[in-house]
């Protein structure tokens, strides 16, 4: 850029660019401006770098002065300088800036190249001026009394006129007037003329007169004056201006499109994608959304933010679960006015209906003591099996307690369930006149869940989910590996992981428990407690799964046929008798791996299992290999003896119940196992009372523990 300045160029012994001829400047104009644009861009970058360094030096100097004065320590200085450093330009910002700069330079160069091609001036060209000057020079050289010169002047003037109005110029009446002084050689008649017909119809700005400076020789004035018709040139100029305008509009539209495309790709597109993610999660927090990732932006910060939002939404879904869906939705909802930045996790709870399942790990204290820091790995292996199977069969995990898990098969909130069962309609019809439109609150125990369509399928799948967990606990290779862990050996017996499962159906309050410092989304109700007590009671009956009658009555007929009633009990904290049921699950056996066609990958196997759950029907109770293998010892004869024995036991006829239950226990003994645990539990209870039912026997008994 410095050689462009004339006095600097001369001091350097160079010819200034401004001293070039007009022709050479025109030839190098585009290259010159392009170079200047590149120099300008470099200058801006150098300015930014120099400004940053000056700011850092000045700030560092001021802070060191504070250190010297004792107001700050060196560590304070380092921490402060790390915090207040000017933010480094982001990759997306640098890329966008470079793209805009390059496109602007290209657009400027394109316009500089194209404008001269489409531009046209209405003023006479340099050739016209030079021709007029040449004729003027001939006029001066001819003199006053030179006959040969006159012929030359006349022929030159005629050639000038014919050329200007000839086909080369391409316009009739281009030269509309010519006057030559002095008046000799009959110039007034032979040369001088004015085309009045044309001149009279032209505006003053549509004519241009070229008149070289007059010369005086021996007192005689010599001058040539030529007037040109610019109307054609003005028309061409107008058309050229239209083309130029169209070209400029095209360039601007192209630049605008390019800028918009760059902004859309690097900034706006990722932002729109993020907003789409947030809206989808706010609308349905529990859905596993598959977000489309923008291509070509992987190395930019916007992509990192996009990935972070995906992970955060997934963590919210995993962390809060089904009980926290409303919390996620309420706090992620995008308001039209931008919403508020205040977090509101403590939203009011609401009554919902669900199937609740609780599963606990047996001998957990022993495992914790022996495995110590490896207990987390152990629990997570068990959690993987429990979560995968329950989720596959329609449930969700609400709480991970370490030694137990609370699982939920959500049915719906109170309003939805009451609408389905017809409670709202009936209560409106019966109470409207007496309550003035204020309907009484319904007792949730009055809701008959059996009236909900397809709930038997959900209930069946909940039971199958737990049964599949039992199978996987005895088939999963990671879990089976703990059987050979010497640390977990119990006396002379190898360690075998066993879990208890409880199932119940009812209502619960779904919502947030805690404070702004820590929030858990969970369910609170006596029905949730009942589920946990069923899991605890399963140990007393010696069965893996124990379910209440409230759950059992929701099962399909095919599923109920596979279950057996064990007892009628009251649990601690409740005086209501509760019949309890189980599904036999013989665990001390090998469960073969599911049959998967050869060359099928593990992912395909998982898909096949999911398809089995999605396409569930009641025939599965009689066809699924895992379910059949679990119940292979529960023969029809055994089931008949046990059923009759329990009936007599509940009626108080223990004398007839005893031999039937002993027979059921003997049948199991003959199959190579240590009898039937539920039969032994009932026999033990009757034996402790001398085989006589109490006088106040009402057909149920309290459980001895939670």
N, C-alpha and C positions, 0 to 999 in steps of 0.2 A: 504493500500500500504506500510505502514511503516514496518510491520513484514517481508516483503520480503527482507529488508536490514539486512545482517547478524549481523553486530555489534550492530544495534539497537535492533534486536531480542534478542541477548544475554544479553544486558544490561537490557532488560525487563523480563528476565528469561524465554524467549520463545525459542523454537527451530526454527531456520530460515528455511524458505521454501527451501533455497538452500542446506540445510543439509539433506533433505529427500532422500530416496533411489530413484533410477531411476524408479523402478516399481511404487512407490507411486506417483511420479511426473507425470508419464504417466497416471495414473488413474485420477489425479486431474487437468490435464493440461487444459482441456477445461473450467472447472469451474473457474480456476485461471485467465485465459486470459479474460473470460467473465466478471469477477469481475473487472479486471483492466480496461476494456473498459468502464464499468459503472462509475468507479472512474474517468476516464479521462473526460467523458462527464460532470460529476458533477464539476470537476475542471475547465473546460472551462466556465461553467455557473457562478461559483464563481468568476472567474477572471473578467468576464464581469461586474458583480455586483460591485465588489470591485473597478474596474477601473472607473465606473460611479460615485460611491460615492466619490472617491478621486478627480475626476475632479470637481464635484460639490462643495466639500469643498474648493479646491484650488481657484476656480473661485469666490466663495462667499467671501473668505478671501481677495482676491485682490480688489473686488468691495467695501467691507466694508472699506478698507483702503482709497479708493477714497472718500467715504462718510465722513470719519473722517477728511480728508484734506479739505473738503468743496467743492470738485469738483462736487459732485452729492448729490441729496437729497434722502431721504428714498423712496419716491415715484418713483424717477428715477431708483433706485436700483431694486425695485420690478418689475417695467415694463421691465427693461433690463433682469433680471433673468428669467422672464416668456418667453421672446423671445428667449434667447440663450440656454435654456435647451436642453440637448441632446434629440434628437427625440426618443420617446418611440417606442419600437419594435412593428411593426404592427402584427395583429392577423395572417394574411396570412404568414408573414415572420416567426413568431414563429411556426406556424403549419408546414410550409415547412421544417424548420430547424429540428424540432422534428421528422418528418417523415423520413428525410434523415438519421438522427442519428440512429433511431431505425432500419432502413433497413440495414445500414452499420454494426451495431452490429450483427444483425441476419445473415447477409452474412458471417461475420468473424467466428461466432460460427459454422455455417453450414460447412464452409470450414475446420475448425479445426476438426470437427467431421468426415468429409467425407474423408479428405486427408489420414489419417492413414489407412482407409479401402481400398482405391484403390492404395496406394503406396506399392511398393515392391522393396527391395534392391537386387542387384546382388552379394553382398558379402555374405560369409557364415554366417549362423545364429549363435547365441550364443550357441545353442545346439551342433553344429558341433565343435565349439571351445572347449566346455566343454568335449565332447566325446574324442577329441584328447588329451586333458590334462589328462583325466582319463586313457587312454591307456598309456600315458607317465608315470603316477604314478604307474601303474602296472609294467611297464618296469623297473622302479627304484626299486620297492619292490622285484621283482623276484631275482635280483642280478645276479651273474655270474655262480655260481655252485649250482644251486637249480633245481634238476630235476623236482620235483613237480611244482616248479614255472614256469619251461619251458612249461609244459603242460598248465598251467593256462595262460601264456603269449600267447602261440599259439592259444588257444581257444578264448581268448579275442580279439586277432588281427583278427582272422577269423570272429568272430561275428561283429567286427567293419567294416570289408570290406563288409561282406554280408549286413549289415544294410545300409551302405552308398550307395551300388549299388542295394539295394533291392526295393521291391514295396512300402515300406513305404515312401521312399524319392520320388518315382515316376519318377525317371530319370535313365536311363542306363548310365554306365560309369561316374557316378558323382565323384567317387574317382578314379583318374587316376594314382596315385603314392603314395607309402607308404615306408618309410625307417625308420628302427629301429636300434639304436646303444645301446650297443655294439653288435658285431656280435657273437652270441652264440645261442644255442638252435636251430641251423639250420635256423635262421631267414632270412638269405640271400636268402635261397631257398624257405622257407615255408611262409615267410611274405613279405619280401621286393619285390616290383615289380614296374614297370613303363609301362604303356599302351602306347607303342610307336605309335601304330596306331592312337590313339586318340590325344595324345599330339602333334604329328607331324602336325596335321591339325588345331591346336588351336593357336590363337594369344596370346601373352604374357599377354595381359590384360583380356583374357578370362580364365585365370587360377589363382588360389589363393592358396598359400602354407601356412599351419598353422604349426608352429613349436614352441612348448613351449620352454621356456628357458632351455638350457642344464644344466645338473647337473653332478657334478664330485664326485664320491664316491670311496675312496681308490684308487684314481688315475685313475679310470675308468670313461669314459664319457658316460652318458646316455642321449639319445635324441630320440624323435619321430617326424618325419616330414611327413605331409599328404598334398597332392596336390589335389585340387578339380577342377572339370570342371564347369565353370560358364556360359557356353553358354546357357543352358536352363534357368538359372536364369536371364541372360541378355535379353533373348527373353521375359520372363515374365515381366521384368522391362520395356522393351520397350512398351509392350502392356499396362502395368499399366500406363505408362506416357501418352500414347494416351488417355486412359480413364480419366486420371487426367486433361489433356488439354481440353478434351470435357466437363468435369464437370466444370472446371473454366470458359470456354466460356459460358456454360449454365448459371452459376451464374451471370457472368457479363452482359449477355443479359437480364436476369431476372431483375437485378438491374437497368440496363439502361431503361428497359420497365417501371419498377415501378417509377423511377425518372421522366421519361418523362410523365407518367400518372399523377403523382402528380403535376408536373409543368403545364401540360395542364389543369388540373382541377382547380388549385388554381390561376394560373397566365396567362398562354398563352390563355386558353379558354376565360376567361373574356375579355382579350385584343382584341382577334379576334372578339368577339361579339361586343365590342365597335366600332372597326373599321368598322364592317358591318353596324352598326347603322349610323355612320357618312357618309359612302358611299351612303347608301340608301337615307338619308335625302338630301345629296348633289345632287343626281340624280333627286329626285322628292320631293322638300320640302313641297308640299301641300298634299301629300298622308299621310293618317293616317296609319302609319306602325305599325304592331304588331310584336314586337321583342320577340324572344324566350329567356327566362331567364334560365341561367345555373342552374341545380339542385345541391344541396349540398354545395353551396358557400354563402348561405344567411347571415352567420354571419361574413363574411370577408369584408375587406375594398374594395376589387375589386367589390363586389356586390353593395356597396354603391356608388362607382364611376359609375358603370353601370346604376344604377337607376337615378343618377344625370344627366347623359348624356341623358337618355330618357326624363327626365323632361325639360332639357334645349332645346332639339330639339322640344319638344311640345310647350314650351314657345316661341321659335323662330317662329314656324308656327302660333301660336295664335297672337303673337305680330306684326309680319310683314304682315301676310295675303297673299293674292294672289299677291298683288302688290310688295311684298318683296321676291318673290320666287327666282328671279335672285340674289338678294343680299345674301340670305342664301346659294344658290348653289355655288356662286363664292367664298364665304369666307370659306365654309366647304369642298370644293373639296380637296381631298388628292392627292398631286403631287407625282410623282415617286421619286423626289429628297428630299422629305420631306416638300416641300413648304416653305412658309415664315410665320412668326408669326405676320406680320404687318396686321392690319385690314383695309379692303377696303370697307366700306359700301357705299361710294359715287360713285357708278357705274353709267355710263351714262344711261339716260332714253331712252325708246323706245316707238314707236307709236303702240298702240294696239286698237282693236275694241272690244266693249263690250256693254251689256245692263246695264244701270245705273239706280239705284233706290235710291231715298232719302226719308226717312221717319222722320217726326218730331213729338214731343209730344206737343199737344196743352196745353195752360195754364201752361207752364212749370215754368214761373216765380212765379206764384201763388203757385204751388206745392213746389218750393224751399223755398219760404218764410214761408210756413206753416209747412212743414216737417223738415226743417233745417237739423240736423245731420242725419236724416233718409232718406234724399233724395237719398243717394247712394244706399240704399236698394231698394227704389222705382225704380230708373233707372235700376238697375240690374235685377229686376223682369221683367220689360218691355223688356230689352235687351235679356233676356232668351227666351221670346216668339218670338221676332223678329228674333233672330239668329237661333233658332231651326227650325222655319218654312221656312225661306229663305234658310237655308242650306239643309233642306230636299228636297226643290224644285230646287236644283242645283245652288244656289247662295252662295256668301261669303260676309262677312262683311269686309269692308275696313277701315272704321273709326267709332269710337264711340265718339260722340261729346257731350254726356250728354243729350242734348235735341233733338238729332237727330242721324241718322245712315246713312252712305253711303254704299249701297249694290251693288255688282257687279256680273254680269253673264258674265264671260269672253268668248269672241268668239275666239280670236287668235291675234297674232301679225300681223303687216302690211304685211309682206312677205307672210305669210300663207294665209291671207284673199285674197290678190291679186292673188295668185296662184289659189285659189279655184274659184274666180269670173272670171278668164281668162284675167285680166287686163295686166299681165306681157306679156303673149303670144301676145296679140294684139298690145301692144305698141312696142314690139321688131320687129314685122313684119312691122309696119308702119314707124318707126323712125330709123331703123338701118342704112340705106343708108345715111341719112342726118345728123346723129350725130356721125358717125365713131365709133359706138359701145357704145357711152356714152348716156345712156337713160335718158330722162328728168324725173325729180321727178314728181310723180303723185299727183294730187290734191285728198286728201282723200275723199272729198265730191263726187267725181266721182264714188266711189266704191258703187255698188248696193248690199246691204246686203241681199236683197231678193233672190239673186242667190245662197246663201250659203245653202247647203242641211241641212235639219232638224233644221234650225234656227227657224222655226215656232214652233217647239216643245219646244225649249229653251225659246222662248218668251212667249208661253202659260204658261209654268211652272213659269216664273218670275211673271206674273200677278197673277197666282193662289197662289204663295207664299205670295204676299201681301194680297190677299183676305183671305187667311187662318190666317194671322196675325190679320186682322180685326175681324174674327170670334173668335179667341182665346182671344182677348182683351175683349170680351163680354162673355167668357166662363171660362177662367182660374180663379180658386178659389182665388189665391193670389191677382190677380188684382181686382176681384170683391169685395174683402174685403175692399179695399180703398173706396168703395162707402158708406160704413157705418162709415168712419172716419170723425168725427165731425170737425176736423181741416180743412178739404178740402171742406166744404160746401160752395157753391157759392150762397149767398142770401137765397132764399127759395128752391133752387134746390139742390138735392144731387149731389155729384161729380161723374161724369162719365168720365173715361179716354177715350179721343179721340186722334187719330193721323191722320196726313195727309201724303199721299204717292204720289210721283212723279216718272214717268218712261220715259226714253228717250234712244235712241240708237245712237251710233256714236263712234268717236275715242277719244283717250286721250293719254297723255304721261305718261307712267308708270315708276316709278322710285323713287329714294330717295330724300327727301327734308329735309334739315337741315345741320348739321355739324357733326364732330367726337364726339361732346359732346351730341348730340341728333339727332336722325334720325327717320323720319316717311316715310314709304313706302306708296305712295298714287298715285292718278290720277289727272292730271291737264289738263283742256281743256274747251272750251266754252260749250261742250256737258255736262260735269259734272255740270257746272253752270246752264245749262238749266234744268237739273234734279231737282236741288234745287229750281229753280223758279217755276217749275210745282207743287212742294209740297206746296210752299207758295201760289200759285194761287188757289190751291184746296180750301182754306178757302173762297176766294171770290166767288167761284161757289157753296160752301156749300156741297162739295162731299168729301168722304175720299180719292179717287184715281183720279189723273189726269195724262193723258199720252199724249205725242206728237204724231203727225202723223207718224214721223219717227219710233216710236215704234209700233204704231197701225198697220201699213202696214206689219209688220213682223209676226203678229198673224195669226193663222189659220183661215179659213173661219168660223168655228164653234165659235171660240172665238170672232171674230169680230161681229158676230150676237148678242152677248150679250153686246156689247158696244154701246154707242151712242155719236155722235158728238155734242159738246156743243157750240163751238164758233171758230172763227179764230182770233188770237190775235198776237200782238208783245210784247215781254218782254223788260224790260229795258236793254239797251246795245246791242239790236239787232233790225234791221229794217226789218227783214225777217218775213213775216206773217206765223204763225204756227197754223194749225188746232189742236184743243185739244179735247180729248175724255175722257170718264169715263166709268167705270163699276159700275152700281148701287149696293150699299151696304147699305141696311137698317139695322141700328145697334140697334135701340130701341126695341129689342125683345130677348127672351131667346133662346139660342142655346143649344140643348141637347148634352150630352156627346156622343162621338162616340160609336156606338154599338160594344161591345166587348163580345165574348162568355164568359159564366160563368166560373169561376175558372182560367181565363187567367190573368197572371201577367201583371204589368205595362210595364215591358220590352218587353213582347210579343206584347202589344198594340202599343208600339213605333215602333217595327219591322213591324207591319201591316201597320202603316201609311207610313213608309219608302217604303214598297213594293208598296203601292198605287202610290207614287210619281215615283218610278222606272218604273212601268208598265203603265205610263200615255198614254192615247190615247184621241182623240178629243171627243169621246162620253161622257167623264166625264162632259162636260159642261151641259149635259142634264140628268145626272144620280146622280152626287154628291149632297148629301143632304145639305151640307153647302152652296155650290154655288147656289143651287136652292132657299134656304131660304133667301139668301142675296138679290136676285132679285124678290122676290115673289110679290112686289108691282108694278114692271115694267111690266104691262100688255101689250099685243100687241096693244090695242087701245091707251093706253097712249103713247107708243113708236111711233105710227103712227102720232098722233097729234103733238108731240114734233118734230119729224123729219121734217114734212112739215112746221111747224112754223119756225125752224131754217133755212130752205132753203129760205123762203121768207125774213127772217131777213137779211141773208147774201147778198141777191140780192138787198136789199134796199127797198123792198116792205113791209114796216113796218105796213101798214094798214091791210094787210092780215096776217102778222105774229102775230100781237097782239092777235086776238081772238083765234088763234090756240094754242099759248103758254098759254093763260089764261085758255083754256079748259084743257090742260095738267095739269096745276096747280090745277084746280078744281077736276080732277080725283084723284089726290093724296090727296086732302083735304077730299074727301069722304071716303078715306081708313083710316081715323083716325089720320093723321099726318098733320103737318102745311104746307102742300103744297109741291111743288117740288122746291128745292132751285135753281137749274140751271135756271128753267123757271122764277123764281122771279128775279134772277140776270139780265137776259136779259131784262125782262119787266121793271125793275128799270132803266136800262141804256137807254132804249127807252123813258121812261117817262121823264127822266131828259132832253131829247132833244125834248120834246113836241110831241113825237110820230112821228117825222119826221126825216128821214135819212138825214145826212148832204149832201150838194151839191157835195162835193168831196168824198163821200162814195165809198170805193173800196172793200168792203166786209170783212173788218177786223177792229179791234180797238186795241189801246194800253191798256195794263193792267195798273191799277192805282198805283201799287206798285210791288216790287220784288216778 
